[in-house]
Amino acid sequence: MTGQAQTQPLPRALEPFLGLAAALREAGIPAAPEQAQAFVTGVGLLGPRSIRDIRRAAHATFGPGPDRAEEFDAIFDAIFLGRSIAAPAMGEAEDLPEAFDAGDFDLMPEGPEEDPSGADATVAERLFARLLTPGDEDAALRSFARAAPGALPRRRSRRSAPGKGRQADPRRAFREMLRRDGEIMELPSRHRRTRQRRILVLVDVSGSMKAGTDGALRLSHALMQAGERVEIFTLGTRLTRVTRALRHRNREQALTLASGLVADWDGGTRLGEALSVFLSVPRFASFARGALAIVVSDGLERGGPEALTSAMHKLDGLAWSVLWLSPLAADPAYRPETGAMRAILPMIDRLGDGSNPVSLAREILAFSKGARA
């Protein structure tokens, strides 16, 4: 019996190379399949030593015009570097999100010192670096990392394995018949495998969340080490993907790298706009499809609730479940009072306590074990 060859999954290292072509086409920049193939082949032949060499190969292969070179570079940075994308402020054009390079801190003009953080929500954008501090919840995070692999939600995979199930296993059946001279006592079967659902974490880094941001990212690092597929973004006045930074096993090193990527620490609040930018990038939106989406935010946002409501409606349609963890929910008597939080409450599967890493870990484990199937 001749079996069909199984399709091998693409190596993970090829994903951004192929994703660049798809993102370019999504933005209206021509990117033929032949160009994508030539790009991958050319990079392999050149043996690049830095991301600059890959960028040059991309320009040479796809050949964007001078009028679209800046847009091309922004898409390249989003795909290969995971750099932050600025959320448009109220009244600003939303045609093309701005790419922000966290390496430009030393070029910012010096001025009088002022405290850029505050307890109230604001739409103002303030950009500066911040050093994440270590915490004292190591034992709780280690316990969470041990419990998470068995507790995080799983889904049925398309792959199957030998075992009790509804699907017949003809290969095993034929082998049994050969061993038993054509007789078979029991029809072998197969069952669908399961795999861990993708976990998407969106951390609010605005000024009103300053007291809990460090703890939320420490918990995110523990979740990254324990989970199979975890994506982590920060939301404020900008959208920043910190997944790659938090993949480092050493927590201090991972948090240091993450602190250098995020430029809008303790600044204003544009949750709705930043979340809309996340959903407008096809590669980022795919991270939410079928995922457990965890939003760590107090939901305090100036202005009307329209932007956040629209974005949450789309997120709820993509995600498997939405868990919203707010430091305000530490009070058992807490009830959402802002217009935005009241509007999105029906789209949230659970509103839980997000006041510290221990509470975050407890809420994630409890929700994962009792969430809807």
Secondary structure as GFF3:
##gff-version 3
##sequence-region A 1 373
A	DSSP	three_ten_helix	12	14	.	.	.	ID=ss1
A	DSSP	alpha_helix	15	26	.	.	.	ID=ss2
A	DSSP	alpha_helix	33	46	.	.	.	ID=ss3
A	DSSP	alpha_helix	51	62	.	.	.	ID=ss4
A	DSSP	three_ten_helix	66	68	.	.	.	ID=ss5
A	DSSP	alpha_helix	69	80	.	.	.	ID=ss6
A	DSSP	beta_strand	84	86	.	.	.	ID=ss7
A	DSSP	beta_strand	98	100	.	.	.	ID=ss8
A	DSSP	three_ten_helix	102	107	.	.	.	ID=ss9
A	DSSP	alpha_helix	138	151	.	.	.	ID=ss10
A	DSSP	beta_strand	154	168	.	.	.	ID=ss11
A	DSSP	alpha_helix	170	179	.	.	.	ID=ss12
A	DSSP	beta_strand	189	196	.	.	.	ID=ss13
A	DSSP	beta_strand	199	204	.	.	.	ID=ss14
A	DSSP	three_ten_helix	207	209	.	.	.	ID=ss15
A	DSSP	alpha_helix	210	226	.	.	.	ID=ss16
A	DSSP	beta_strand	230	235	.	.	.	ID=ss17
A	DSSP	beta_strand	238	241	.	.	.	ID=ss18
A	DSSP	alpha_helix	243	246	.	.	.	ID=ss19
A	DSSP	alpha_helix	251	261	.	.	.	ID=ss20
A	DSSP	alpha_helix	271	280	.	.	.	ID=ss21
A	DSSP	alpha_helix	282	288	.	.	.	ID=ss22
A	DSSP	beta_strand	292	296	.	.	.	ID=ss23
A	DSSP	alpha_helix	306	318	.	.	.	ID=ss24
A	DSSP	beta_strand	321	326	.	.	.	ID=ss25
A	DSSP	three_ten_helix	327	330	.	.	.	ID=ss26
A	DSSP	alpha_helix	339	344	.	.	.	ID=ss27
A	DSSP	three_ten_helix	345	347	.	.	.	ID=ss28
A	DSSP	beta_strand	350	353	.	.	.	ID=ss29
A	DSSP	alpha_helix	357	370	.	.	.	ID=ss30
###
